[in-house]
């Protein structure tokens, strides 16, 4: 294993890049959205009148017009929403993470000896981002001339969690969350029991774990590239 690179004390490091700052803000917004939605779902159960028999008894008429169903059916819909919320937040987080990677690669690739001046920088950056999920973290290391995957830095990244996050996003976007053979091996170690054809169950703990891997990796990448500059 490679040795951990020398890192200056925290108070002697360059400030985080605009790319990481933007991703940090996006993660914060996703977090706020998550908790506001959960608070709303909780309120729809706890604060309704005990005499309510339909959504029209406790939500605005304009909203109730789209929810013309018995209370039991409405509650069944509420039960489904946390899973959908986790799906949305994972996809959203990966989208902003990939934008962070793109901006970082656009900044750093022209300084790399392997950079091909005859090809558009965006094309070269997206080739790294759009590569095989199983090797994407290692591909990013090679493209940027850093070593996060085998050494790490200060953010306790679990590389296997990061790869699982890519697969979870792929499963949600391309098969509606229905697990295929592609995701089963890696996600099956995180969610048990899990079999092909199951709807991927992402609870709050797994949602936190997946999103944390994106943020930790982004911090690692940003730190190693900026202290090298």
C-alpha positions in Angstrom: 0.0 0.0 0.0 1.2 3.5 -0.8 2.1 5.8 2.1 -0.2 8.6 3.0 0.9 11.8 1.3 2.1 14.7 3.4 -0.7 17.1 4.2 -0.2 20.6 5.6 -1.9 21.5 8.9 -5.5 22.5 8.4 -4.8 26.2 9.0 -2.1 26.2 6.3 -4.1 24.7 3.5 -5.6 26.5 0.5 -9.3 27.1 0.8 -11.6 24.5 -0.7 -12.3 25.0 -4.4 -15.5 26.5 -5.8 -16.4 23.1 -7.1 -16.4 21.5 -3.6 -18.1 24.6 -2.1 -20.9 24.1 -4.7 -21.2 20.4 -3.9 -21.3 21.2 -0.2 -24.2 23.7 -0.7 -26.0 21.1 -2.9 -25.7 18.4 -0.2 -27.0 20.9 2.4 -30.0 21.7 0.2 -30.7 18.0 -0.3 -30.5 17.5 3.5 -32.9 20.3 4.1 -35.3 19.0 1.5 -35.2 15.5 3.1 -36.0 16.7 6.6 -38.7 19.1 5.5 -40.5 16.3 3.5 -40.2 13.9 6.5 -41.6 16.6 8.8 -44.5 17.1 6.4 -45.2 13.3 6.3 -45.1 13.2 10.0 -47.5 16.1 10.3 -50.0 14.5 7.9 -50.3 11.7 10.4 -50.0 13.3 13.8 -51.8 16.6 13.4 -54.9 15.5 11.5 -58.2 15.7 13.3 -59.2 12.5 14.9 -62.5 12.7 13.1 -60.9 12.8 9.7 -62.0 10.2 7.1 -60.4 11.6 4.0 -57.5 14.0 3.1 -60.0 16.7 2.4 -60.7 16.9 6.1 -57.2 18.2 6.9 -55.4 19.5 3.7 -56.2 22.4 1.5 -58.9 21.8 -1.0 -56.6 22.4 -4.0 -54.4 19.5 -2.7 -57.3 17.3 -1.6 -58.7 17.5 -5.2 -55.7 15.3 -6.2 -56.1 13.0 -3.3 -59.7 11.9 -3.5 -59.4 8.6 -1.7 -60.2 7.0 1.7 -57.9 7.7 4.6 -56.6 4.1 4.7 -55.5 4.4 1.1 -53.9 7.8 1.7 -52.0 6.3 4.6 -50.7 3.5 2.4 -49.4 6.2 0.0 -47.6 7.9 3.0 -45.9 4.6 3.8 -44.4 4.5 0.3 -43.0 8.0 0.3 -39.8 7.6 2.4 -38.5 5.0 -0.1 -39.2 7.4 -3.0 -37.7 10.2 -1.0 -34.5 8.2 -0.5 -34.4 7.4 -4.2 -34.8 11.0 -5.2 -32.1 12.2 -2.8 -29.6 9.5 -3.9 -30.0 10.4 -7.5 -29.8 14.1 -6.8 -26.7 13.7 -4.7 -24.9 11.6 -7.4 -25.8 14.3 -10.0 -24.2 17.1 -8.0 -21.2 14.8 -7.1 -20.7 14.2 -10.8 -20.8 17.9 -11.5 -18.1 18.3 -8.8 -16.0 15.7 -10.6 -16.5 17.4 -13.9 -15.4 20.8 -12.7 -12.4 19.3 -10.9 -11.3 17.3 -14.0 -11.8 20.4 -16.3 -9.5 22.3 -13.9 -6.9 19.7 -13.4 -6.6 17.6 -16.6 -4.8 20.3 -18.7 -2.0 20.2 -16.2 -1.5 16.4 -16.5 1.2 14.9 -18.7 -1.4 12.5 -20.2 -3.7 15.4 -21.4 -4.4 15.3 -25.1 -4.5 18.8 -26.4 -6.1 17.6 -29.6 -9.2 16.5 -27.9 -11.8 18.6 -26.0 -11.2 18.8 -22.3 -14.9 18.1 -21.6 -14.8 15.0 -23.7 -11.7 13.7 -21.8 -13.3 14.6 -18.4 -16.6 12.9 -19.2 -14.8 9.7 -20.4 -13.4 9.4 -16.8 -16.7 10.1 -15.2 -18.7 7.8 -17.4 -16.4 4.8 -17.1 -17.1 1.5 -15.3 -18.6 2.1 -11.9 -16.4 -0.7 -10.5 -13.2 1.2 -11.4 -14.4 4.8 -11.4 -12.7 5.8 -8.2 -9.4 4.3 -9.4 -9.8 5.9 -12.8 -10.3 9.3 -11.1 -7.1 8.8 -9.1 -5.1 8.0 -12.3 -6.6 10.9 -14.2 -5.8 13.4 -11.5 -2.5 11.9 -10.4 -3.6 11.3 -6.8 -4.2 8.3 -4.6 -7.4 8.2 -2.6 -8.6 4.6 -3.2 -5.6 2.8 -1.7 -4.4 5.5 0.8 -7.3 7.8 1.6 -6.8 11.1 3.4 -8.7 12.4 6.4 -12.3 11.6 5.6 -12.7 7.9 6.2 -13.9 7.1 2.8 -15.2 3.5 2.3 -14.5 2.9 -1.4 -16.9 -0.1 -1.5 -19.7 2.2 -0.3 -18.9 4.7 -3.0 -19.1 2.0 -5.7 -22.4 0.8 -4.2 -23.7 4.3 -4.5 -23.0 4.4 -8.2 -24.8 1.1 -8.6 -27.8 2.2 -6.5 -28.2 5.3 -8.6 -28.0 3.2 -11.8 -30.6 0.8 -10.4 -33.0 3.7 -9.5 -32.6 5.6 -12.8 -32.5 2.7 -15.3 -34.8 0.0 -13.7 -37.0 2.0 -11.3 -35.2 0.6 -8.3 -35.7 -3.1 -9.4 -32.5 -4.9 -8.6 -30.7 -6.6 -11.5 -27.7 -9.0 -11.6 -25.5 -6.0 -12.1 -26.3 -4.5 -8.7 -27.0 -7.7 -6.7 -23.4 -8.7 -5.8 -22.4 -5.4 -4.3 -25.7 -4.1 -2.9 -26.5 -7.6 -1.6 -23.7 -7.2 0.9 -25.3 -4.0 2.2 -29.0 -5.0 2.1 -29.9 -8.5 3.3 -31.8 -10.5 2.1 -31.8 -9.1 -1.4 -32.5 -10.9 -4.7 -32.8 -10.1 -8.3 -36.2 -8.5 -9.0 -36.6 -7.0 -5.6 -37.3 -3.3 -5.2 -34.1 -1.8 -3.7 -34.9 -1.0 -0.1 -33.1 2.2 0.9 -33.8 3.2 4.5 -32.5 6.2 6.3 -29.4 4.5 7.5 -28.4 3.3 4.0 -29.3 6.7 2.5 -26.9 8.4 4.9 -24.2 5.8 4.2 -24.5 6.3 0.4 -24.5 10.0 0.5 -21.7 10.2 3.0 -19.5 8.2 0.6 -20.0 10.8 -2.1 -19.2 13.7 0.2 -16.1 12.0 1.7 -14.7 11.2 -1.7 -15.3 14.7 -2.9 -13.4 16.1 0.1 -10.6 13.7 -0.4 -10.2 14.5 -4.1 -10.5 18.3 -3.5 -7.9 18.2 -0.7 -5.3 16.2 -2.6 -5.6 18.3 -5.7 -5.5 21.7 -4.0 -2.6 21.0 -1.6 -0.6 19.9 -4.6 -1.2 23.1 -6.5 
